[in-house]
Amino acid sequence: MHLEFRHLRTIKAIHDCGGLSAAADRLNITQSALSHQVKGLEDQAGLELFVRRSKPMKLSPAGIRLLRLAERVLPEIEALQEEFRSLKSGKIGRLHIAIECHACFEWLFPVLEEFRRAWPEIDVDIRPGLQFQALPALEREEVDLVVSSDPESLPGVEFQPLFDYEPVFVASSQHPLAKKDFIEAEDLRDELLITYPVERPRLDVFSQFLRPAGVEPRAVRQVELTAVILLLVASNRGVAVLPDWVVREVRYNSDYVTRPLTQGGLTRRLYAAVRTTDAAKPFMANVIRLMRTEPVKLQRGDKP
């Protein structure tokens, strides 16, 4: 048999309506066309699908088996069609994010919580981009958005600016450098520098501050969690350089001091890298808008 979805809809309509005339109206076809369709289906099956002498029309045992198939398949087809409509309108989709910024978790989670409430049908996932090559993965469509501070010229990929931030020196209030108004690269030569477990080219303190000055700190200790970094700093076990959104909670804590790097301070910019074909999707535009506003709220001290 060569079954089509219209055959299943026909069987169900005739069963629900109890006759050809009402079923034809429901299916928006003529009664004659519906009769020919049923006759052709019965010829394929080699069996009668309806007991025509009864009113309303009743299904034969073969027709009942076909009805059961229609009741299983048609709802799935309707659900798939609705899913496709939602995909087309941007209501559902996939948002897999790769992060090349270790400290970005500090502001990204509130963003995704707000995004989840507005777009519950979007499949959201986060992959630490430091564990793999995030931008090539974006080009291969393995991820959908990359948070990065290092824009590149890639075909089919656009880097949308999110916000500027300042890498800030953090130390114990008892540390000798606490007396300085700003920190120069040479000041860190004799220090134990506490950093995230990230390659040096991806750390602002090295790529933007120490390496251009040709300075190497006395030692480097890598720590995974921001809270532990701050704990070690408060205990005067070392110093750190962290994004300004990370140190917002310690700026008024007497255990810490924060200072700009160089007299004028350093400014960096974060970007959302997305495929050009995805940039106009409503949910993508929304999450990028949220990414732009959340750090501003955090710096003001707003609650997520």
C-alpha positions as CSV (number, residue, x, y, z in Angstrom):
1,M,0.0,0.0,0.0
2,H,1.0,3.5,-0.7
3,L,-0.3,5.5,2.3
4,E,-0.3,9.2,2.5
5,F,-1.1,11.6,5.3
6,R,-4.3,12.6,3.5
7,H,-5.5,9.0,3.6
8,L,-5.1,8.9,7.4
9,R,-6.9,12.3,7.7
10,T,-9.7,10.9,5.5
11,I,-10.2,7.8,7.6
12,K,-10.3,9.8,10.8
13,A,-12.7,12.5,9.3
14,I,-15.2,9.9,8.1
15,H,-15.1,8.1,11.4
16,D,-15.5,11.3,13.4
17,C,-18.3,12.7,11.2
18,G,-20.2,9.5,10.5
19,G,-20.6,10.0,6.8
20,L,-19.0,11.1,3.5
21,S,-20.9,14.4,3.2
22,A,-19.8,15.9,6.6
23,A,-16.3,14.5,6.2
24,A,-15.9,16.1,2.8
25,D,-17.0,19.5,4.4
26,R,-14.4,19.1,7.1
27,L,-11.6,18.2,4.7
28,N,-12.7,21.0,2.3
29,I,-13.1,18.6,-0.7
30,T,-16.1,17.4,-2.7
31,Q,-18.0,14.3,-1.7
32,S,-17.2,12.8,-5.1
33,A,-13.5,13.3,-4.6
34,L,-13.7,11.8,-1.2
35,S,-15.5,8.7,-2.4
36,H,-12.9,8.2,-5.1
37,Q,-10.1,8.6,-2.6
38,V,-11.7,5.9,-0.3
39,K,-12.3,3.6,-3.3
40,G,-8.6,4.0,-4.3
41,L,-7.4,3.2,-0.8
42,E,-9.6,0.1,-0.6
43,D,-8.3,-1.1,-4.0
44,Q,-4.8,-0.8,-2.6
45,A,-5.7,-2.7,0.6
46,G,-7.8,-5.3,-1.2
47,L,-10.3,-4.9,1.7
48,E,-13.3,-2.8,2.5
49,L,-12.5,-0.1,5.0
50,F,-16.1,0.8,5.8
51,V,-19.4,-1.0,6.3
52,R,-21.4,1.2,3.9
53,R,-24.9,-0.2,4.7
54,S,-24.8,1.2,8.2
55,K,-25.7,4.7,9.2
56,P,-23.6,6.4,10.4
57,M,-20.8,4.8,8.4
58,K,-18.8,2.3,10.5
59,L,-15.3,1.1,10.0
60,S,-14.6,-2.4,9.1
61,P,-12.0,-4.4,11.1
62,A,-9.4,-3.3,8.5
63,G,-10.6,0.3,8.7
64,I,-10.3,0.2,12.5
65,R,-6.7,-0.8,12.2
66,L,-6.1,2.1,9.8
67,L,-7.9,4.5,12.2
68,R,-5.6,3.4,15.1
69,L,-2.6,4.2,12.9
70,A,-4.1,7.6,12.1
71,E,-4.7,8.4,15.8
72,R,-1.0,7.7,16.5
73,V,0.6,9.4,13.5
74,L,-1.6,12.5,12.9
75,P,-0.9,14.1,16.3
76,E,2.8,13.7,15.8
77,I,2.6,15.2,12.3
78,E,0.6,18.2,13.7
79,A,3.1,18.6,16.5
80,L,6.0,18.6,14.0
81,Q,4.2,21.1,11.8
82,E,3.7,23.4,14.8
83,E,7.4,23.0,15.7
84,F,8.4,24.0,12.2
85,R,6.1,27.0,12.4
86,S,7.7,27.9,15.7
87,L,11.2,27.5,14.2
88,K,10.3,29.7,11.3
89,S,9.0,32.4,13.7
90,G,12.0,32.1,16.0
91,K,10.0,30.8,19.0
92,I,12.1,27.6,19.4
93,G,15.6,26.7,18.4
94,R,19.1,26.0,19.9
95,L,21.4,28.4,21.7
96,H,24.6,26.6,22.6
97,I,27.1,29.1,24.0
98,A,30.9,28.8,24.2
99,I,32.8,31.2,26.5
100,E,36.4,32.2,26.0
101,C,36.2,34.4,29.1
102,H,36.5,32.4,32.3
103,A,35.0,35.1,34.5
104,C,32.0,35.6,32.3
105,F,30.0,33.1,34.3
106,E,29.6,35.9,36.9
107,W,27.2,37.8,34.7
108,L,26.1,35.2,32.2
109,F,24.0,33.1,34.5
110,P,21.5,35.9,35.4
111,V,21.3,36.6,31.6
112,L,20.3,33.1,30.8
113,E,17.8,32.9,33.7
114,E,16.0,35.9,32.3
115,F,16.3,34.5,28.8
116,R,14.9,31.2,29.9
117,R,11.7,32.8,31.2
118,A,11.2,34.7,27.9
119,W,12.1,31.8,25.6
120,P,11.2,28.5,27.3
121,E,11.4,26.5,24.1
122,I,15.0,27.4,23.3
123,D,17.5,24.6,24.0
124,V,20.2,26.4,26.0
125,D,23.7,25.0,26.8
126,I,27.0,26.4,27.8
127,R,30.4,25.0,26.8
128,P,33.6,26.5,28.3
129,G,35.3,27.6,25.2
130,L,38.7,27.4,26.9
131,Q,38.5,23.6,26.5
132,F,38.3,23.6,22.7
133,Q,38.6,26.0,19.7
134,A,35.4,27.9,20.1
135,L,35.4,29.9,16.9
136,P,36.0,27.0,14.6
137,A,33.2,25.2,16.4
138,L,31.0,28.1,15.7
139,E,31.8,27.9,12.0
140,R,31.1,24.1,12.1
141,E,27.7,24.9,13.8
142,E,28.6,22.9,16.9
143,V,27.9,26.0,19.0
144,D,25.7,29.1,18.2
145,L,27.3,32.0,20.0
146,V,30.9,32.6,21.3
147,V,31.7,35.2,24.0
148,S,35.1,36.5,23.2
149,S,37.3,39.6,23.6
150,D,39.4,38.8,20.5
151,P,37.4,39.5,17.3
152,E,38.6,37.9,14.1
153,S,37.7,38.3,10.4
154,L,35.9,35.1,9.6
155,P,33.6,34.4,6.7
156,G,30.0,34.1,7.7
157,V,30.6,35.2,11.3
158,E,30.0,38.6,12.8
159,F,31.2,40.0,16.1
160,Q,28.6,42.1,17.8
161,P,30.0,44.3,20.6
162,L,28.6,43.6,24.1
163,F,30.2,46.0,26.5
164,D,33.5,47.5,27.6
165,Y,35.2,46.4,30.8
166,E,38.3,47.2,32.9
167,P,40.8,44.6,34.1
168,V,41.4,45.7,37.7
169,F,44.2,44.9,40.2
170,V,43.0,43.3,43.4
171,A,45.1,42.9,46.6
172,S,44.8,42.6,50.3
173,S,44.5,46.0,52.0
174,Q,47.6,45.0,54.0
175,H,49.7,44.5,50.8
176,P,52.4,47.1,50.1
177,L,50.9,47.9,46.7
178,A,47.7,49.0,48.4
179,K,49.4,52.4,48.9
180,K,49.7,53.0,45.2
181,D,47.1,54.9,43.2
182,F,47.6,52.7,40.2
183,I,49.6,49.7,39.2
184,E,52.4,49.5,36.7
185,A,53.6,46.2,35.1
186,E,56.9,46.5,36.9
187,D,55.0,46.3,40.2
188,L,54.1,42.7,39.6
189,R,57.6,41.4,38.9
190,D,58.1,40.2,42.5
191,E,54.5,39.1,43.1
192,L,52.7,35.8,43.2
193,L,50.0,36.3,40.6
194,I,46.8,34.3,41.0
195,T,44.9,33.7,37.8
196,Y,42.2,31.5,36.3
197,P,43.5,28.2,34.7
198,V,43.7,29.8,31.3
199,E,46.4,30.0,28.6
200,R,48.3,33.2,29.0
201,P,47.4,34.7,25.7
202,R,43.7,34.6,26.8
203,L,44.4,36.5,30.1
204,D,44.3,40.2,29.9
205,V,46.9,40.7,32.6
206,F,49.5,38.9,30.4
207,S,48.3,39.9,26.9
208,Q,47.5,43.5,27.6
209,F,49.7,44.4,30.6
210,L,52.7,42.3,31.4
211,R,53.9,40.9,28.1
212,P,54.0,44.3,26.3
213,A,56.2,45.5,29.2
214,G,58.4,42.4,29.1
215,V,57.6,41.7,32.8
216,E,57.3,38.2,34.3
217,P,55.8,37.8,37.8
218,R,57.7,35.9,40.4
219,A,55.2,33.0,40.3
220,V,51.8,32.2,39.0
221,R,49.1,30.2,40.8
222,Q,46.1,29.0,38.8
223,V,42.7,28.8,40.7
224,E,39.4,27.7,39.2
225,L,36.9,29.6,41.3
226,T,36.6,33.4,41.7
227,A,35.6,33.0,45.3
228,V,38.8,31.1,46.1
229,I,40.9,33.7,44.2
230,L,39.4,36.5,46.4
231,L,39.9,34.4,49.5
232,L,43.6,34.0,48.8
233,V,43.9,37.6,47.9
234,A,42.3,38.7,51.2
235,S,44.7,36.4,53.1
236,N,47.6,38.2,51.4
237,R,48.6,35.0,49.6
238,G,49.0,36.7,46.3
239,V,47.5,39.4,44.0
240,A,45.1,39.1,41.1
241,V,43.8,41.0,38.1
242,L,40.1,40.5,37.5
243,P,37.4,42.1,35.3
244,D,35.6,45.0,37.0
245,W,32.3,43.1,37.2
246,V,33.9,40.4,39.3
247,V,35.3,42.8,41.9
248,R,32.1,44.9,42.3
249,E,31.4,43.1,45.6
250,V,34.8,43.7,47.2
251,R,35.3,47.4,46.3
252,Y,33.7,48.5,49.6
253,N,35.2,45.6,51.6
254,S,38.0,46.8,53.9
255,D,39.9,43.5,53.4
256,Y,40.6,44.5,49.8
257,V,41.9,47.2,47.6
258,T,41.3,47.6,43.9
259,R,43.5,49.7,41.6
260,P,43.5,50.5,37.9
261,L,46.3,49.1,35.7
262,T,48.4,52.0,34.5
263,Q,47.5,55.6,35.3
264,G,44.7,55.8,32.7
265,G,43.5,52.3,33.3
266,L,43.0,49.5,30.6
267,T,39.8,49.0,28.7
268,R,38.7,45.9,26.9
269,R,35.6,44.9,25.0
270,L,33.6,41.7,24.9
271,Y,31.9,40.5,21.8
272,A,29.2,38.0,20.9
273,A,30.3,36.1,17.8
274,V,27.4,34.6,15.9
275,R,26.9,33.2,12.4
276,T,25.5,35.9,10.1
277,T,22.6,33.6,9.2
278,D,21.5,33.4,12.9
279,A,22.1,37.0,13.9
280,A,18.5,38.2,12.9
281,K,16.7,35.4,14.8
282,P,14.5,37.0,17.4
283,F,15.8,34.9,20.3
284,M,19.4,35.5,19.3
285,A,18.8,39.3,19.2
286,N,17.2,39.1,22.6
287,V,20.0,37.2,24.3
288,I,22.6,39.6,22.9
289,R,20.5,42.5,24.2
290,L,20.4,40.9,27.6
291,M,24.2,40.3,27.5
292,R,24.7,44.0,26.9
293,T,22.6,45.2,29.8
294,E,23.3,42.7,32.6
295,P,26.9,43.8,33.5
296,V,25.6,47.4,33.7
297,K,23.0,46.3,36.2
298,L,25.6,44.4,38.2
299,Q,28.0,47.4,38.3
300,R,25.1,49.5,39.6
301,G,24.5,46.9,42.3
302,D,21.1,45.8,40.9
303,K,19.8,42.4,42.0
304,P,19.6,39.8,39.2
